[in-house]
Amino acid sequence: MIRADTRHSGTALHPLHAFFLAGMVPLFIGVLLNDYAYWSSYELQWKNFASWMLIGALVFNGLAWLGSILSLVRADKRMGKPIIYFLLLLATFVLGIFNSFIHAKDVWASMPTGLILSVITVILACIATWIGLASWRVGGAR
């Protein structure tokens, strides 16, 4: 018989960790949208918006990454998802740092590399968030 149990299957995701994890995705999407607006309109302010949103996204990503380190330490050694989740957040953070360096360049020198890196970081952030929020559930089957 299958029934819900009150025990945690795996490691429970802390609400603050989930907040940082879910908060980085709209910021990275905002960076992508601002980069696209700058690429299509040549208006400098879009690049400035993207740079500031990228800093916020990196702060949220870094804090979620620190939470993933704690989840990795507490996880059952047989589970492979915490390591994939940790590596995805690390890759997103490293590419976000490179994207930040690209955005620090002169105005048009950041294109199209900044736009391409923004697309890649959005994809990685969405995958990491999907894995992070779907991996740890409350309840289980007997």
Residue pairs with C-beta under 8 A, 6 or more apart in sequence:
1 142
2 141
2 142
3 141
3 142
4 139
4 140
5 139
5 140
5 142
6 138
6 139
7 139
7 140
8 136
8 138
8 140
9 136
9 137
9 138
9 139
9 140
10 75
10 76
10 79
10 135
10 136
10 137
11 71
11 74
11 75
11 76
11 82
11 136
12 136
12 138
13 21
13 71
13 132
13 133
13 135
13 136
14 67
16 67
17 64
17 67
17 68
17 70
17 71
17 132
18 132
18 133
20 60
20 61
20 63
20 64
20 67
21 60
21 64
21 67
21 128
21 129
21 132
21 133
22 129
22 133
23 60
24 57
24 60
24 61
24 64
24 92
24 125
24 129
25 122
25 125
25 126
25 129
27 53
27 54
27 56
27 57
27 60
28 54
28 57
28 61
28 92
28 96
28 118
28 121
28 122
28 125
29 122
30 49
30 50
30 53
30 57
31 50
31 53
31 54
31 57
31 99
31 118
31 121
31 122
32 115
32 118
32 119
32 121
32 122
34 46
34 47
34 49
34 50
34 53
35 46
35 47
35 50
35 111
35 114
35 115
35 118
36 115
37 43
37 46
38 44
38 46
38 47
38 50
38 111
39 111
39 112
39 115
42 108
44 107
47 103
47 107
47 110
47 114
50 103
50 114
50 118
51 100
51 103
51 104
54 96
54 99
54 100
54 103
55 100
57 96
57 121
57 125
58 93
58 96
58 97
58 100
61 89
61 92
61 93
61 96
61 125
62 93
64 89
64 128
64 132
65 86
65 89
65 90
65 93
68 82
68 85
68 86
68 89
68 132
69 86
71 82
71 85
71 86
71 136
72 82
72 83
72 85
72 86
75 82
81 131
81 135
82 135
84 131
85 128
85 131
85 132
85 135
88 124
88 127
88 128
88 131
89 128
89 132
91 124
92 121
92 124
92 125
92 128
95 117
95 120
95 121
95 124
96 121
98 117
99 114
99 117
99 118
99 121
102 110
102 113
102 114
102 117
103 110
103 114
